[in-house]
Amino acid sequence: MSRAFPALTLSLLAAATLLSGCGMGTNPTNVGVSGAAISGHIIGGQQPVTGSTIQLYEASAAGYGSAAKPLLSPAVMSLDGGRFDITGLYHCDFDSDQVYLVAKGGNPGLDGNPNNTGLALMAALGPCGTLPSVPNIIVNEVTTVAAVWALAPFMASYDHVGTSSGNAIGLVNAFGMANNLASFVSGLSPGAAPAGATIPTTELYTLANVLASCVNTAGGVAKDGTPCGNLYDATTVGTNVPANTIDAALSIAHHPSNNVGTIYDLGSTVAPFQTGLSQAPNDWTVAATFGLGSAARQTGGMAFDATGNLWVVATDALYELSPTGAVLNSFDSMAGNTVAIDASGNIWVGASGKTLLEMPPTLGAPASHTVTLDGGSNIQSLALDGNGNAWYSCSTCGSVYKYNPSTTANTGYVATGVSQASSISLDPSEQVWLGAFDVNAEVSVFTNAGTPVTNSPFSCGSCGDSGYVANDNGGNAWIVGRNLTRMTGAGVATNIDGVGGLFSPSAVSIDGAGNAWVTNTQSSVLQQSGQPEQGGLSEFTNAGTPVTTSTGYVSDSLTSPQSVAVDGSGSVWLRNSGSTNVTAFVGVGAPVATPLALAIKNGTLGSGPGGGGPGGVVSSFKQ
């Protein structure tokens, strides 16, 4: 049996999604707001759920995974046909607070009117003050999967969704990403994704079918042999035993490589969403891909600003993407090879002709700085320190250069033994780490004044080269060459190879829990079509222990990724070198402070936004 319900106009959904991606939540505008009326249906698979307890929650700002605030007293019950009505008798603390809807328990259309206490479904709605009077919201397994995966770094259970006081924008953007993945208007995927986006709809439907295997039953508990019990058994990790379908979904999102085949099989017997995967995937990460447009040419680097917008530089232009992947602007006057953002929000590009370009955060006309560059003419590596100095080099250079935009002082510092400089990274002490493509397997480290630190350059053992470098909050450097190397601030190197899915690694980035994320240009995994995957993603704890399995995480959309960056919502973004697009692994990491120069200035490099140590609850569930 299936039912059709009237749809909410797309214009209203678009308005809600746009508002939830534009930075609301950082500066609350009033001291309370009464909510709009909300109506809709609770649907399990394709069956209406009656007698379900419906609660509207306001996400917390008291910390990651902190208790959300229930807004309805008493809660609302779903009636015949799964219908519910919330008359607007609720009150949010601020109009920018993010709200979501949860349905618990009820009868999914079975004889005898059983109450499935394990039934739990949700939908991420957005800012309380801009929720329209909605004629019909659909809350089902698809909206649940979208909400759980996007909110996973902020979520410990259905009634514990929260962020830190310094990362309201990260939560706002996570809600926006949830509405990319699925629509709470139609209950289908994709949602309000931008034009040119590739959303993994078949995977989302497969996960929805997995949840439906429990939702559309009378319920059960772990180890009782019921469909619900089997779902809880497959998603139990350590002592964390799910008690409802949101718990189970969150466990899968936090442990996407755990029991993949068993979980897939649960949804293959009962499939209310018919367009699922034809076989079990490598992992249950959800990766969405966003294009730069048909005019884009070869890309060269990317960086996040403080609002979560992603800046991608290409040989034809600099592109600005929203936190949900929509192309907002392109600037052909800012074309170049590498991009970084300073602590004041100015966008810098390393370009040809020995030129640094600097565009203000107001997006006005860029300034052009002609700088020193011995051994080449194209600036190919760039980083900003906390004082606004630009550090740069080129792939045929043997020095790292410092440019002070306030005084125009410009000085080069020779890196001993280097003739092919690569990436530049700054540690929490604002020391400058310079990698190299030379095969002497060394990393050069300078004080911020340009003096080589004691014993620099440091050997990175069997790394082969030190093509890419990133620093964490503890002063360690993570180096990608032929393998991955973790190096202490004193230069003690530990090489990591053959684990975690490492396969021709190309770049590394650190999330808010201090974990290292490594892009791989190749993969041992086959696509469902039988062709090899064209890249992968590996994760390691801050101690260097692999989190990912021997196959890593993969997506069919990857094409030799060469850059990686983590955003304030905990999504890990990869720049594909084989095409002009970027891929976001939604909610797999821990939110991190951006831009990096501001994090260095504030002492939050490789930490959660706003300080206070690691960001996101995801790491505590993974380890």
C-alpha positions in Angstrom: 0.0 0.0 0.0 1.3 3.5 -0.8 -0.1 6.9 -0.3 0.4 10.2 -2.1 0.4 13.5 -0.2 0.3 17.1 -1.3 3.8 18.6 -1.7 5.2 21.8 -0.2 6.2 24.3 -2.8 9.8 24.2 -3.8 10.2 27.9 -3.3 9.5 27.6 0.4 12.0 24.7 0.7 14.6 26.7 -1.2 14.1 29.7 1.1 14.6 27.6 4.2 17.7 26.0 2.8 19.2 29.2 1.6 18.7 30.8 5.0 20.3 27.8 6.8 23.4 28.1 4.6 24.0 31.9 4.8 25.6 32.2 8.2 22.5 32.4 10.5 23.2 31.3 14.0 26.4 33.3 14.6 24.6 36.5 15.7 21.1 35.8 17.1 18.8 38.7 16.3 16.2 38.5 19.0 15.5 37.0 22.4 12.8 34.5 21.4 10.4 33.6 18.7 7.1 31.7 18.5 7.1 29.0 15.9 5.0 28.6 12.8 2.4 25.9 12.4 3.8 22.6 10.9 1.9 19.8 9.5 2.9 16.6 7.8 2.9 12.8 7.7 5.1 10.1 9.4 5.7 7.4 6.9 7.5 4.1 7.5 8.7 2.8 4.1 5.5 3.5 2.2 3.1 3.0 5.1 1.7 5.7 7.4 2.6 5.4 11.0 -0.2 6.1 13.5 0.2 6.7 17.2 3.8 8.0 16.9 5.0 10.5 19.5 6.3 13.6 17.7 8.6 16.1 19.2 10.3 19.2 17.8 13.8 19.8 19.1 16.0 22.8 19.3 19.7 21.9 18.8 21.9 22.9 21.7 24.8 25.3 21.8 26.1 23.7 25.1 28.6 21.4 23.4 28.9 18.7 20.8 26.3 16.0 21.4 24.7 17.9 24.2 21.0 17.6 25.1 18.6 19.2 22.6 15.7 21.2 24.0 12.2 19.7 23.4 9.9 22.4 22.3 6.5 20.7 22.4 4.7 20.2 25.8 2.8 18.0 25.4 4.2 16.2 22.4 2.0 15.6 19.4 0.7 12.2 18.2 0.3 11.1 14.6 -3.3 10.3 13.6 -4.9 8.2 10.9 -2.8 8.2 7.7 0.2 9.2 9.7 -1.0 12.8 9.8 0.3 15.3 12.5 -0.3 19.0 13.1 1.8 21.3 15.2 -0.2 24.5 15.7 2.7 26.8 16.4 2.5 26.7 20.2 6.2 26.4 20.7 9.0 28.9 21.4 12.6 28.9 20.3 15.3 30.8 22.2 16.5 32.5 19.1 15.1 32.7 15.6 18.4 31.3 14.2 18.3 28.2 16.4 18.3 25.0 14.3 15.3 22.7 14.8 14.5 19.1 13.8 11.5 16.8 14.1 11.6 13.3 15.6 8.8 10.7 15.5 9.1 7.8 18.1 7.1 4.6 18.2 3.8 3.9 16.7 2.1 1.4 14.4 3.5 1.2 10.9 0.2 -0.1 9.4 0.2 -3.6 11.0 -2.8 -5.6 12.2 -3.4 -5.6 15.9 -2.2 -2.0 16.4 1.2 -2.8 17.8 3.5 -0.1 19.1 7.0 -0.4 17.6 9.1 1.2 20.3 12.2 0.9 18.1 10.7 3.1 15.4 12.5 6.5 15.3 12.5 8.8 12.3 13.6 12.4 11.9 13.9 15.4 9.6 16.3 18.3 9.8 14.2 21.4 9.3 16.5 24.5 9.8 16.3 27.9 11.5 13.3 28.2 13.8 12.5 31.8 12.9 12.3 31.1 9.2 10.2 27.9 9.2 7.2 28.5 7.0 3.7 27.4 7.7 4.3 24.1 6.0 1.3 22.3 4.4 3.0 18.9 4.4 6.3 17.6 5.8 7.3 14.0 5.1 9.3 12.3 7.8 10.6 8.9 6.7 13.7 6.7 6.5 15.2 8.9 3.7 14.9 12.1 5.6 16.3 10.2 8.6 19.4 9.0 6.8 20.0 12.5 5.4 19.7 14.1 8.8 21.8 11.6 10.7 24.7 11.5 8.2 24.9 15.3 8.0 24.5 15.9 11.7 26.7 12.9 12.8 29.6 15.1 14.2 27.1 16.9 16.4 24.9 14.0 17.4 24.9 11.4 20.2 21.3 10.3 20.0 18.0 11.6 18.6 17.6 13.9 21.6 21.3 14.9 21.9 22.2 17.2 19.0 24.4 20.1 19.8 27.4 22.2 18.9 29.9 24.3 20.7 29.2 28.0 21.4 31.9 28.9 18.9 30.6 26.8 16.1 27.0 27.8 15.5 27.8 28.2 11.8 29.0 24.7 11.5 25.7 23.3 12.7 23.8 25.6 10.4 25.7 24.4 7.4 25.2 20.8 8.5 21.5 21.3 8.4 21.9 22.8 4.9 23.8 19.7 3.8 21.0 17.4 5.1 18.6 19.2 2.9 20.9 18.7 0.0 20.7 15.0 0.5 17.0 14.6 0.9 13.8 16.7 0.8 11.4 16.8 3.8 8.8 18.0 1.2 8.8 14.8 -0.8 10.6 12.4 1.4 12.9 11.6 -1.5 16.5 12.1 -2.5 18.0 14.4 -3.7 16.8 17.5 -1.9 17.7 21.1 -2.7 21.1 20.2 -4.1 22.6 22.8 -6.5 22.6 22.3 -10.2 25.4 20.0 -11.3 25.6 18.1 -8.0 25.8 14.4 -7.8 24.0 13.1 -4.7 24.4 9.3 -3.9 20.7 8.7 -4.1 20.9 4.9 -4.6 23.0 4.6 -1.5 20.7 6.8 0.5 17.7 4.6 -0.6 19.6 1.5 0.3 20.3 2.8 3.8 16.6 3.8 4.0 15.6 0.2 3.2 17.9 -1.0 6.0 16.0 1.2 8.5 12.7 0.2 7.0 13.5 -3.5 7.8 12.9 -2.6 11.4 10.5 0.4 11.1 7.8 -1.7 9.3 7.6 -4.3 12.0 6.3 -4.7 15.5 9.7 -4.0 17.0 12.3 -6.0 19.0 15.5 -5.8 20.9 19.1 -6.8 20.3 19.7 -10.6 20.0 16.0 -11.5 19.8 16.2 -12.6 16.2 13.6 -10.1 15.0 14.3 -7.7 12.1 14.9 -4.9 14.6 17.0 -7.1 16.8 19.1 -8.1 13.7 19.6 -4.4 12.8 20.7 -3.6 16.4 23.1 -6.6 16.4 24.7 -5.5 13.1 25.2 -1.9 14.3 26.4 -2.6 17.9 29.9 -1.4 18.5 31.5 -2.2 21.8 29.0 -1.5 24.6 26.9 0.8 22.4 23.8 -1.2 21.6 21.2 0.7 19.5 17.6 0.7 20.9 15.9 2.4 17.9 16.4 3.1 14.2 18.0 6.5 14.7 20.5 4.9 17.1 21.3 2.3 14.4 21.6 4.9 11.7 24.0 6.9 13.8 26.1 3.9 14.6 26.5 3.2 10.8 27.3 6.9 10.2 30.0 6.8 12.9 31.4 3.4 11.8 30.8 3.3 8.0 33.1 0.3 7.5 31.5 -1.9 10.2 29.5 -5.0 9.1 28.8 -3.5 5.6 27.6 -6.7 4.0 25.4 -7.7 6.9 23.8 -4.3 7.0 23.2 -4.3 3.3 21.5 -7.7 3.5 19.0 -6.4 6.0 17.6 -3.9 3.5 17.6 -6.2 0.5 14.7 -8.3 1.6 12.3 -5.5 2.3 12.8 -2.6 -0.2 10.1 0.1 -0.1 12.6 2.3 -1.9 13.3 0.4 -5.1 16.3 2.3 -6.6 18.9 1.0 -4.1 22.3 -0.4 -4.7 22.6 -3.8 -6.5 25.3 -5.0 -4.1 27.0 -4.1 -0.9 29.2 -1.0 -1.1 32.8 -0.7 0.2 31.6 1.5 3.0 28.6 3.5 4.2 30.1 7.0 3.8 27.9 9.4 1.9 29.9 11.4 -0.6 28.3 14.3 -2.6 30.0 15.8 -5.5 29.7 19.5 -6.7 30.8 20.9 -10.0 32.5 24.3 -10.7 30.7 24.8 -14.0 31.4 24.2 -17.6 33.9 27.1 -17.9 36.2 25.8 -15.2 39.6 24.6 -16.1 42.4 22.8 -14.2 42.1 23.3 -10.5 45.1 23.9 -8.2 44.0 24.1 -4.5 41.2 25.0 -2.1 40.6 26.5 1.3 37.7 27.2 3.6 36.8 30.6 5.0 35.3 31.4 8.4 31.7 31.0 7.2 32.3 27.6 5.6 32.5 28.8 2.0 35.0 26.8 -0.1 37.4 28.7 -2.3 38.8 26.6 -5.2 41.4 28.2 -7.5 41.8 27.2 -11.1 43.8 28.4 -14.1 40.8 30.3 -15.4 39.3 31.8 -12.2 38.9 31.6 -8.5 35.6 29.9 -7.5 33.5 30.5 -4.3 31.2 27.6 -3.3 28.6 27.8 -0.5 28.8 25.3 2.4 26.3 23.2 0.5 28.3 23.2 -2.8 26.6 25.9 -4.9 28.8 28.1 -7.0 28.3 31.6 -5.6 30.9 33.5 -7.6 33.8 33.2 -9.9 36.6 35.7 -10.3 38.7 35.5 -13.5 41.0 38.2 -12.1 42.0 35.8 -9.3 43.1 32.8 -11.5 46.2 31.0 -10.3 47.7 27.9 -8.8 47.1 27.9 -5.0 44.8 29.7 -2.6 44.9 30.5 1.2 42.8 32.8 3.4 44.3 35.0 6.1 43.0 35.7 9.6 41.1 38.8 8.4 39.3 36.9 5.7 41.3 38.2 2.8 41.6 35.7 0.0 45.1 35.1 -1.4 46.1 33.4 -4.6 49.6 32.4 -5.8 49.7 33.2 -9.5 52.1 33.3 -12.4 54.5 36.1 -13.1 55.8 36.1 -9.5 52.5 37.5 -8.3 50.5 37.2 -5.2 46.8 38.3 -5.5 44.9 39.5 -2.5 41.1 40.0 -2.5 39.3 41.6 0.5 36.5 39.7 2.1 34.1 42.2 0.6 35.1 40.7 -2.7 36.3 44.0 -4.1 39.0 44.4 -6.7 42.1 42.4 -5.8 45.5 43.9 -5.0 48.5 42.5 -7.0 51.8 42.1 -5.2 54.9 41.4 -7.3 57.2 39.4 -5.2 60.7 37.7 -5.2 60.9 34.2 -6.6 64.3 32.8 -7.6 64.2 29.7 -9.8 60.7 30.0 -11.2 57.9 32.4 -12.1 54.8 30.5 -10.9 53.9 30.5 -7.2 52.7 27.0 -6.5 52.6 26.8 -2.7 51.1 29.4 -0.3 50.3 29.6 3.4 49.4 32.6 5.7 50.5 32.9 9.3 48.5 34.5 12.1 50.1 37.9 11.6 49.0 38.1 7.9 52.4 37.3 6.4 52.3 35.3 3.2 54.7 32.3 2.9 55.2 31.0 -0.6 57.4 29.0 -3.0 57.5 27.2 -6.3 58.2 23.7 -7.5 61.6 24.7 -9.0 62.7 26.8 -6.0 65.1 26.0 -3.2 63.8 28.6 -0.8 60.7 29.6 1.1 59.7 33.3 0.9 58.0 35.6 3.3 56.0 38.6 2.2 54.6 41.2 4.7 51.7 43.1 3.0 51.9 45.9 5.5 55.5 46.8 4.9 56.0 45.0 1.6 59.2 43.4 3.1 60.0 40.3 1.1 62.7 37.9 2.1 63.8 34.4 0.9 65.2 31.7 3.2 67.3 29.0 1.7 66.2 25.4 2.4 69.4 23.3 2.5 69.4 20.5 -0.1 66.1 21.5 -1.7 65.7 22.3 -5.4 62.0 21.4 -5.8 60.0 23.0 -3.0 56.4 21.7 -2.5 53.8 22.5 0.2 54.1 24.9 3.1 52.4 24.5 6.5 52.6 26.4 9.8 52.5 24.8 13.2 50.9 26.3 16.4 54.1 28.2 17.1 54.0 29.7 13.6 57.1 27.8 12.6 57.2 27.2 8.8 57.4 23.7 7.5 58.5 23.3 3.9 58.1 20.0 2.0 60.1 19.1 -1.1 59.7 16.9 -4.2 63.4 16.1 -4.0 64.1 12.4 -3.2 66.3 13.2 -0.2 63.4 12.6 2.1 63.8 15.7 4.3 61.5 18.5 5.6 62.9 22.0 6.3 61.6 23.9 9.3 62.1 27.6 10.0 61.2 29.9 12.8 58.7 32.7 11.8 61.7 35.0 11.6 63.2 32.7 8.9 65.9 31.0 10.9 66.3 27.2 10.5 65.3 25.4 13.7 67.9 23.2 15.4 68.7 20.1 13.3 66.6 21.2 10.4 66.2 19.7 7.8 64.6 16.7 9.4 64.7 13.3 7.7 61.3 11.7 7.1 62.7 8.2 6.8 61.2 6.1 4.0 58.8 8.8 2.8 60.7 9.2 -0.4 59.7 12.8 -0.7 57.8 15.3 1.4 55.4 16.6 -1.2 52.6 17.6 1.2 52.8 18.8 4.8 50.1 19.6 7.4 50.4 20.4 11.1 48.2 19.4 14.0 47.5 21.2 17.3 50.3 19.3 19.1 53.0 20.6 16.8 53.3 17.3 14.9 53.7 17.4 11.1 51.9 15.0 8.9 53.8 14.4 5.6 52.6 12.7 2.5 55.2 11.4 0.0 55.4 7.8 -1.0 53.6 7.0 2.3 52.3 8.9 5.3 54.7 10.1 8.0 53.9 11.5 11.4 56.8 13.7 12.6 57.1 15.3 16.0 58.1 18.9 16.4 61.6 17.7 17.3 61.9 15.8 14.0 61.2 12.2 15.1 59.5 10.5 12.2 57.2 7.5 12.1 56.4 6.1 8.6 52.9 4.7 8.0 52.4 2.5 5.0 50.3 -0.4 3.7 47.4 0.3 6.2 44.2 2.3 6.3 43.7 2.2 2.5 46.8 4.2 1.6 47.3 3.9 -2.1 49.4 6.6 -3.9 48.6 9.2 -1.3 48.6 12.9 -2.4 47.6 15.2 0.4 46.7 15.4 4.1 44.5 17.5 6.4 43.8 17.5 10.1 40.3 17.6 11.6 39.0 19.0 14.9 39.8 15.8 16.8 43.4 15.9 15.5 42.8 13.0 13.1 44.7 13.0 9.8 42.7 12.6 6.5 44.7 11.5 3.5 43.7 11.5 -0.1 44.7 8.6 -2.4 44.9 9.0 -6.1 44.2 5.3 -6.6 42.3 2.5 -4.9 42.2 -1.3 -4.7 38.4 -1.2 -4.7 36.2 -2.0 -7.7 33.2 0.1 -8.5 29.8 -1.8 -8.8 30.4 -1.5 -12.6 33.6 -3.6 -12.2 35.9 -0.7 -13.0 38.5 0.4 -10.4 37.8 3.3 -8.2 39.8 6.4 -9.2 40.8 7.5 -5.7 40.1 7.1 -2.0 40.2 8.6 1.5 42.1 7.3 4.6 41.8 8.3 8.2 44.3 8.0 11.0 44.1 8.8 14.7 46.4 11.5 16.0 48.7 8.7 17.2 48.9 7.3 13.7 46.6 4.3 14.1 44.4 3.6 11.0 40.7 4.3 11.5 39.8 3.2 8.0 40.2 -0.4 6.9 42.6 -1.6 4.2 40.3 -0.3 1.5 39.7 3.2 2.9 36.6 5.1 2.0 35.7 5.4 -1.7 33.2 7.2 -4.0 32.6 6.6 -7.7 32.8 10.3 -8.2 36.5 10.5 -7.2 39.0 11.2 -10.0 42.6 11.3 -8.7 42.0 13.7 -5.8 44.9 16.0 -5.0 43.7 18.2 -2.2 41.8 17.6 1.0 40.2 20.0 3.6 37.9 19.6 6.5 35.1 22.1 7.2 33.4 23.4 10.3 30.6 20.8 9.9 33.0 17.8 10.0 32.7 17.0 6.3 35.9 16.1 4.5 36.2 17.7 1.0 38.4 16.4 -1.8 39.5 18.3 -4.9 39.4 16.0 -7.9 42.3 16.6 -10.3 40.8 14.5 -13.1 37.7 16.7 -13.3 36.6 20.2 -12.3 34.6 19.3 -9.2 34.9 18.6 -5.5 33.6 15.7 -3.4 32.4 16.1 0.2 32.3 13.0 2.4 29.5 14.2 4.6 29.9 14.3 8.3 32.7 11.8 8.6 35.2 13.9 10.5 35.2 16.3 13.4 34.5 20.0 12.8 37.6 22.1 12.6 38.4 25.8 12.9 38.8 27.6 9.6 40.5 29.4 8.0 43.8 27.9 9.1 45.5 31.3 9.5 42.8 32.4 11.9 43.1 29.1 13.8 46.8 29.6 14.2 46.2 33.1 15.5 43.6 31.9 17.9 45.5 28.8 19.1 42.9 26.5 17.6 44.8 24.9 14.8 43.5 21.3 14.4 40.9 21.9 17.0 37.1 22.5 17.1 35.9 26.0 16.2 35.8 28.4 19.1 38.5 26.6 21.0 38.0 24.2 23.9 39.8 21.3 22.4 38.6 18.7 19.8 35.4 19.4 18.0 32.6 17.0 17.2 31.4 13.8 18.9 32.2 11.6 16.0 35.7 10.8 17.2 34.6 9.4 20.6 32.3 6.9 18.8 34.9 5.8 16.3 37.8 5.1 18.6 
